[in-house]
Amino acid sequence: MRTIGQVLKDARIIKGLDLASLAKTTKIKTTFLVSIEKEN
């Protein structure tokens, strides 16, 4: 079963977004997005 971090990262990559772009779009800090993707 895929984790939420894997789902988020896969969706981000499919859409061609880097973490900085996703952070700007969602207004979620890059550090939080990195932690979610790494399951921290």
mmCIF file as Biopython writes it, N, C-alpha, C and O atoms, coordinates in Angstrom:
data_model
#
loop_
_atom_site.group_PDB
_atom_site.id
_atom_site.type_symbol
_atom_site.label_atom_id
_atom_site.label_alt_id
_atom_site.label_comp_id
_atom_site.label_asym_id
_atom_site.label_entity_id
_atom_site.label_seq_id
_atom_site.pdbx_PDB_ins_code
_atom_site.Cartn_x
_atom_site.Cartn_y
_atom_site.Cartn_z
_atom_site.occupancy
_atom_site.B_iso_or_equiv
_atom_site.auth_seq_id
_atom_site.auth_asym_id
_atom_site.pdbx_PDB_model_num
ATOM 1   N N  . MET A ? 1  ? 0.839  -1.175 0.000   1.0 0.0 1  A 1 
ATOM 2   C CA . MET A ? 1  ? 0.000  0.000  0.000   1.0 0.0 1  A 1 
ATOM 3   C C  . MET A ? 1  ? 0.891  1.248  0.000   1.0 0.0 1  A 1 
ATOM 4   O O  . MET A ? 1  ? 1.872  1.324  0.739   1.0 0.0 1  A 1 
ATOM 5   N N  . ARG A ? 2  ? 0.534  2.211  -0.832  1.0 0.0 2  A 1 
ATOM 6   C CA . ARG A ? 2  ? 1.309  3.448  -0.933  1.0 0.0 2  A 1 
ATOM 7   C C  . ARG A ? 2  ? 0.969  4.392  0.215   1.0 0.0 2  A 1 
ATOM 8   O O  . ARG A ? 2  ? -0.172 4.460  0.674   1.0 0.0 2  A 1 
ATOM 9   N N  . THR A ? 3  ? 1.972  5.103  0.655   1.0 0.0 3  A 1 
ATOM 10  C CA . THR A ? 3  ? 1.773  6.072  1.732   1.0 0.0 3  A 1 
ATOM 11  C C  . THR A ? 3  ? 1.355  7.419  1.145   1.0 0.0 3  A 1 
ATOM 12  O O  . THR A ? 3  ? 1.464  7.642  -0.061  1.0 0.0 3  A 1 
ATOM 13  N N  . ILE A ? 4  ? 0.878  8.309  2.006   1.0 0.0 4  A 1 
ATOM 14  C CA . ILE A ? 4  ? 0.474  9.638  1.550   1.0 0.0 4  A 1 
ATOM 15  C C  . ILE A ? 4  ? 1.670  10.392 0.969   1.0 0.0 4  A 1 
ATOM 16  O O  . ILE A ? 4  ? 1.522  11.161 0.018   1.0 0.0 4  A 1 
ATOM 17  N N  . GLY A ? 5  ? 2.840  10.173 1.534   1.0 0.0 5  A 1 
ATOM 18  C CA . GLY A ? 5  ? 4.048  10.809 1.007   1.0 0.0 5  A 1 
ATOM 19  C C  . GLY A ? 5  ? 4.349  10.360 -0.412  1.0 0.0 5  A 1 
ATOM 20  O O  . GLY A ? 5  ? 4.713  11.175 -1.260  1.0 0.0 5  A 1 
ATOM 21  N N  . GLN A ? 6  ? 4.200  9.068  -0.673  1.0 0.0 6  A 1 
ATOM 22  C CA . GLN A ? 6  ? 4.425  8.541  -2.018  1.0 0.0 6  A 1 
ATOM 23  C C  . GLN A ? 6  ? 3.395  9.080  -2.996  1.0 0.0 6  A 1 
ATOM 24  O O  . GLN A ? 6  ? 3.728  9.440  -4.125  1.0 0.0 6  A 1 
ATOM 25  N N  . VAL A ? 7  ? 2.151  9.135  -2.562  1.0 0.0 7  A 1 
ATOM 26  C CA . VAL A ? 7  ? 1.077  9.647  -3.416  1.0 0.0 7  A 1 
ATOM 27  C C  . VAL A ? 7  ? 1.340  11.113 -3.758  1.0 0.0 7  A 1 
ATOM 28  O O  . VAL A ? 7  ? 1.217  11.515 -4.915  1.0 0.0 7  A 1 
ATOM 29  N N  . LEU A ? 8  ? 1.699  11.907 -2.754  1.0 0.0 8  A 1 
ATOM 30  C CA . LEU A ? 8  ? 1.973  13.323 -2.969  1.0 0.0 8  A 1 
ATOM 31  C C  . LEU A ? 8  ? 3.138  13.514 -3.940  1.0 0.0 8  A 1 
ATOM 32  O O  . LEU A ? 8  ? 3.047  14.310 -4.875  1.0 0.0 8  A 1 
ATOM 33  N N  . LYS A ? 9  ? 4.220  12.793 -3.720  1.0 0.0 9  A 1 
ATOM 34  C CA . LYS A ? 9  ? 5.399  12.934 -4.576  1.0 0.0 9  A 1 
ATOM 35  C C  . LYS A ? 9  ? 5.091  12.504 -6.002  1.0 0.0 9  A 1 
ATOM 36  O O  . LYS A ? 9  ? 5.471  13.193 -6.949  1.0 0.0 9  A 1 
ATOM 37  N N  . ASP A ? 10 ? 4.412  11.381 -6.168  1.0 0.0 10 A 1 
ATOM 38  C CA . ASP A ? 10 ? 4.061  10.906 -7.509  1.0 0.0 10 A 1 
ATOM 39  C C  . ASP A ? 10 ? 3.183  11.912 -8.244  1.0 0.0 10 A 1 
ATOM 40  O O  . ASP A ? 10 ? 3.406  12.184 -9.423  1.0 0.0 10 A 1 
ATOM 41  N N  . ALA A ? 11 ? 2.187  12.467 -7.556  1.0 0.0 11 A 1 
ATOM 42  C CA . ALA A ? 11 ? 1.293  13.453 -8.177  1.0 0.0 11 A 1 
ATOM 43  C C  . ALA A ? 11 ? 2.067  14.711 -8.558  1.0 0.0 11 A 1 
ATOM 44  O O  . ALA A ? 11 ? 1.842  15.283 -9.625  1.0 0.0 11 A 1 
ATOM 45  N N  . ARG A ? 12 ? 2.965  15.134 -7.697  1.0 0.0 12 A 1 
ATOM 46  C CA . ARG A ? 12 ? 3.778  16.322 -7.972  1.0 0.0 12 A 1 
ATOM 47  C C  . ARG A ? 12 ? 4.642  16.106 -9.207  1.0 0.0 12 A 1 
ATOM 48  O O  . ARG A ? 12 ? 4.736  16.984 -10.065 1.0 0.0 12 A 1 
ATOM 49  N N  . ILE A ? 13 ? 5.267  14.950 -9.296  1.0 0.0 13 A 1 
ATOM 50  C CA . ILE A ? 13 ? 6.137  14.645 -10.432 1.0 0.0 13 A 1 
ATOM 51  C C  . ILE A ? 13 ? 5.332  14.530 -11.724 1.0 0.0 13 A 1 
ATOM 52  O O  . ILE A ? 13 ? 5.747  15.049 -12.760 1.0 0.0 13 A 1 
ATOM 53  N N  . ILE A ? 14 ? 4.200  13.864 -11.670 1.0 0.0 14 A 1 
ATOM 54  C CA . ILE A ? 14 ? 3.340  13.726 -12.855 1.0 0.0 14 A 1 
ATOM 55  C C  . ILE A ? 14 ? 2.931  15.096 -13.386 1.0 0.0 14 A 1 
ATOM 56  O O  . ILE A ? 14 ? 2.867  15.300 -14.599 1.0 0.0 14 A 1 
ATOM 57  N N  . LYS A ? 15 ? 2.655  16.032 -12.483 1.0 0.0 15 A 1 
ATOM 58  C CA . LYS A ? 15 ? 2.241  17.382 -12.890 1.0 0.0 15 A 1 
ATOM 59  C C  . LYS A ? 15 ? 3.426  18.260 -13.274 1.0 0.0 15 A 1 
ATOM 60  O O  . LYS A ? 15 ? 3.247  19.395 -13.715 1.0 0.0 15 A 1 
ATOM 61  N N  . GLY A ? 16 ? 4.629  17.736 -13.109 1.0 0.0 16 A 1 
ATOM 62  C CA . GLY A ? 16 ? 5.823  18.477 -13.500 1.0 0.0 16 A 1 
ATOM 63  C C  . GLY A ? 16 ? 6.188  19.619 -12.562 1.0 0.0 16 A 1 
ATOM 64  O O  . GLY A ? 16 ? 6.794  20.605 -12.982 1.0 0.0 16 A 1 
ATOM 65  N N  . LEU A ? 17 ? 5.819  19.486 -11.296 1.0 0.0 17 A 1 
ATOM 66  C CA . LEU A ? 17 ? 6.099  20.537 -10.319 1.0 0.0 17 A 1 
ATOM 67  C C  . LEU A ? 17 ? 7.313  20.179 -9.472  1.0 0.0 17 A 1 
ATOM 68  O O  . LEU A ? 17 ? 7.518  19.020 -9.110  1.0 0.0 17 A 1 
ATOM 69  N N  . ASP A ? 18 ? 8.105  21.188 -9.167  1.0 0.0 18 A 1 
ATOM 70  C CA . ASP A ? 18 ? 9.149  20.967 -8.171  1.0 0.0 18 A 1 
ATOM 71  C C  . ASP A ? 18 ? 8.582  21.368 -6.810  1.0 0.0 18 A 1 
ATOM 72  O O  . ASP A ? 18 ? 7.478  21.907 -6.723  1.0 0.0 18 A 1 
ATOM 73  N N  . LEU A ? 19 ? 9.334  21.105 -5.766  1.0 0.0 19 A 1 
ATOM 74  C CA . LEU A ? 19 ? 8.825  21.384 -4.422  1.0 0.0 19 A 1 
ATOM 75  C C  . LEU A ? 19 ? 8.563  22.876 -4.209  1.0 0.0 19 A 1 
ATOM 76  O O  . LEU A ? 19 ? 7.597  23.244 -3.541  1.0 0.0 19 A 1 
ATOM 77  N N  . ALA A ? 20 ? 9.407  23.726 -4.767  1.0 0.0 20 A 1 
ATOM 78  C CA . ALA A ? 20 ? 9.218  25.172 -4.600  1.0 0.0 20 A 1 
ATOM 79  C C  . ALA A ? 20 ? 7.915  25.634 -5.244  1.0 0.0 20 A 1 
ATOM 80  O O  . ALA A ? 20 ? 7.191  26.446 -4.667  1.0 0.0 20 A 1 
ATOM 81  N N  . SER A ? 21 ? 7.614  25.126 -6.428  1.0 0.0 21 A 1 
ATOM 82  C CA . SER A ? 21 ? 6.367  25.496 -7.115  1.0 0.0 21 A 1 
ATOM 83  C C  . SER A ? 21 ? 5.155  25.000 -6.345  1.0 0.0 21 A 1 
ATOM 84  O O  . SER A ? 21 ? 4.166  25.720 -6.204  1.0 0.0 21 A 1 
ATOM 85  N N  . LEU A ? 22 ? 5.230  23.775 -5.849  1.0 0.0 22 A 1 
ATOM 86  C CA . LEU A ? 22 ? 4.124  23.226 -5.073  1.0 0.0 22 A 1 
ATOM 87  C C  . LEU A ? 22 ? 3.910  24.028 -3.792  1.0 0.0 22 A 1 
ATOM 88  O O  . LEU A ? 22 ? 2.773  24.291 -3.399  1.0 0.0 22 A 1 
ATOM 89  N N  . ALA A ? 23 ? 4.998  24.409 -3.151  1.0 0.0 23 A 1 
ATOM 90  C CA . ALA A ? 23 ? 4.899  25.206 -1.927  1.0 0.0 23 A 1 
ATOM 91  C C  . ALA A ? 23 ? 4.231  26.548 -2.213  1.0 0.0 23 A 1 
ATOM 92  O O  . ALA A ? 23 ? 3.387  27.002 -1.440  1.0 0.0 23 A 1 
ATOM 93  N N  . LYS A ? 24 ? 4.603  27.173 -3.308  1.0 0.0 24 A 1 
ATOM 94  C CA . LYS A ? 24 ? 4.012  28.468 -3.661  1.0 0.0 24 A 1 
ATOM 95  C C  . LYS A ? 24 ? 2.524  28.323 -3.969  1.0 0.0 24 A 1 
ATOM 96  O O  . LYS A ? 24 ? 1.715  29.148 -3.543  1.0 0.0 24 A 1 
ATOM 97  N N  . THR A ? 25 ? 2.166  27.279 -4.705  1.0 0.0 25 A 1 
ATOM 98  C CA . THR A ? 25 ? 0.774  27.057 -5.089  1.0 0.0 25 A 1 
ATOM 99  C C  . THR A ? 25 ? -0.104 26.724 -3.887  1.0 0.0 25 A 1 
ATOM 100 O O  . THR A ? 25 ? -1.217 27.234 -3.760  1.0 0.0 25 A 1 
ATOM 101 N N  . THR A ? 26 ? 0.406  25.869 -3.012  1.0 0.0 26 A 1 
ATOM 102 C CA . THR A ? 26 ? -0.398 25.398 -1.876  1.0 0.0 26 A 1 
ATOM 103 C C  . THR A ? 26 ? -0.260 26.261 -0.630  1.0 0.0 26 A 1 
ATOM 104 O O  . THR A ? 26 ? -1.046 26.143 0.310   1.0 0.0 26 A 1 
ATOM 105 N N  . LYS A ? 27 ? 0.758  27.140 -0.631  1.0 0.0 27 A 1 
ATOM 106 C CA . LYS A ? 27 ? 1.070  27.961 0.547   1.0 0.0 27 A 1 
ATOM 107 C C  . LYS A ? 27 ? 1.451  27.096 1.756   1.0 0.0 27 A 1 
ATOM 108 O O  . LYS A ? 27 ? 1.205  27.453 2.908   1.0 0.0 27 A 1 
ATOM 109 N N  . ILE A ? 28 ? 2.066  25.937 1.443   1.0 0.0 28 A 1 
ATOM 110 C CA . ILE A ? 28 ? 2.611  25.047 2.473   1.0 0.0 28 A 1 
ATOM 111 C C  . ILE A ? 28 ? 4.128  25.133 2.352   1.0 0.0 28 A 1 
ATOM 112 O O  . ILE A ? 28 ? 4.673  25.004 1.256   1.0 0.0 28 A 1 
ATOM 113 N N  . LYS A ? 29 ? 4.809  25.349 3.467   1.0 0.0 29 A 1 
ATOM 114 C CA . LYS A ? 29 ? 6.258  25.510 3.432   1.0 0.0 29 A 1 
ATOM 115 C C  . LYS A ? 29 ? 6.933  24.282 2.825   1.0 0.0 29 A 1 
ATOM 116 O O  . LYS A ? 29 ? 6.505  23.145 3.025   1.0 0.0 29 A 1 
ATOM 117 N N  . THR A ? 30 ? 8.001  24.551 2.078   1.0 0.0 30 A 1 
ATOM 118 C CA . THR A ? 30 ? 8.761  23.488 1.425   1.0 0.0 30 A 1 
ATOM 119 C C  . THR A ? 30 ? 9.241  22.456 2.437   1.0 0.0 30 A 1 
ATOM 120 O O  . THR A ? 30 ? 9.227  21.257 2.156   1.0 0.0 30 A 1 
ATOM 121 N N  . THR A ? 31 ? 9.662  22.910 3.604   1.0 0.0 31 A 1 
ATOM 122 C CA . THR A ? 31 ? 10.161 21.970 4.613   1.0 0.0 31 A 1 
ATOM 123 C C  . THR A ? 31 ? 9.083  20.982 5.043   1.0 0.0 31 A 1 
ATOM 124 O O  . THR A ? 31 ? 9.373  19.813 5.295   1.0 0.0 31 A 1 
ATOM 125 N N  . PHE A ? 32 ? 7.839  21.451 5.127   1.0 0.0 32 A 1 
ATOM 126 C CA . PHE A ? 32 ? 6.740  20.552 5.485   1.0 0.0 32 A 1 
ATOM 127 C C  . PHE A ? 32 ? 6.473  19.556 4.359   1.0 0.0 32 A 1 
ATOM 128 O O  . PHE A ? 32 ? 6.245  18.374 4.617   1.0 0.0 32 A 1 
ATOM 129 N N  . LEU A ? 33 ? 6.500  20.026 3.122   1.0 0.0 33 A 1 
ATOM 130 C CA . LEU A ? 33 ? 6.265  19.132 1.987   1.0 0.0 33 A 1 
ATOM 131 C C  . LEU A ? 33 ? 7.347  18.060 1.903   1.0 0.0 33 A 1 
ATOM 132 O O  . LEU A ? 33 ? 7.054  16.895 1.634   1.0 0.0 33 A 1 
ATOM 133 N N  . VAL A ? 34 ? 8.585  18.454 2.130   1.0 0.0 34 A 1 
ATOM 134 C CA . VAL A ? 34 ? 9.688  17.488 2.128   1.0 0.0 34 A 1 
ATOM 135 C C  . VAL A ? 34 ? 9.469  16.447 3.219   1.0 0.0 34 A 1 
ATOM 136 O O  . VAL A ? 34 ? 9.652  15.252 2.986   1.0 0.0 34 A 1 
ATOM 137 N N  . SER A ? 35 ? 9.082  16.893 4.398   1.0 0.0 35 A 1 
ATOM 138 C CA . SER A ? 35 ? 8.832  15.966 5.506   1.0 0.0 35 A 1 
ATOM 139 C C  . SER A ? 35 ? 7.706  14.992 5.184   1.0 0.0 35 A 1 
ATOM 140 O O  . SER A ? 35 ? 7.799  13.805 5.496   1.0 0.0 35 A 1 
ATOM 141 N N  . ILE A ? 36 ? 6.652  15.488 4.564   1.0 0.0 36 A 1 
ATOM 142 C CA . ILE A ? 36 ? 5.532  14.617 4.187   1.0 0.0 36 A 1 
ATOM 143 C C  . ILE A ? 36 ? 6.000  13.574 3.180   1.0 0.0 36 A 1 
ATOM 144 O O  . ILE A ? 36 ? 5.696  12.390 3.321   1.0 0.0 36 A 1 
ATOM 145 N N  . GLU A ? 37 ? 6.739  14.011 2.163   1.0 0.0 37 A 1 
ATOM 146 C CA . GLU A ? 37 ? 7.214  13.071 1.145   1.0 0.0 37 A 1 
ATOM 147 C C  . GLU A ? 37 ? 8.172  12.035 1.728   1.0 0.0 37 A 1 
ATOM 148 O O  . GLU A ? 37 ? 8.207  10.894 1.268   1.0 0.0 37 A 1 
ATOM 149 N N  . LYS A ? 38 ? 8.942  12.424 2.729   1.0 0.0 38 A 1 
ATOM 150 C CA . LYS A ? 38 ? 9.904  11.505 3.353   1.0 0.0 38 A 1 
ATOM 151 C C  . LYS A ? 38 ? 9.292  10.718 4.504   1.0 0.0 38 A 1 
ATOM 152 O O  . LYS A ? 38 ? 9.975  9.918  5.144   1.0 0.0 38 A 1 
ATOM 153 N N  . GLU A ? 39 ? 8.002  10.943 4.770   1.0 0.0 39 A 1 
ATOM 154 C CA . GLU A ? 39 ? 7.290  10.247 5.850   1.0 0.0 39 A 1 
ATOM 155 C C  . GLU A ? 39 ? 7.839  10.585 7.224   1.0 0.0 39 A 1 
ATOM 156 O O  . GLU A ? 39 ? 7.855  9.734  8.113   1.0 0.0 39 A 1 
ATOM 157 N N  . ASN A ? 40 ? 8.290  11.824 7.408   1.0 0.0 40 A 1 
ATOM 158 C CA . ASN A ? 40 ? 8.796  12.271 8.720   1.0 0.0 40 A 1 
ATOM 159 C C  . ASN A ? 40 ? 7.723  13.002 9.469   1.0 0.0 40 A 1 
ATOM 160 O O  . ASN A ? 40 ? 7.952  13.455 10.590  1.0 0.0 40 A 1 
#
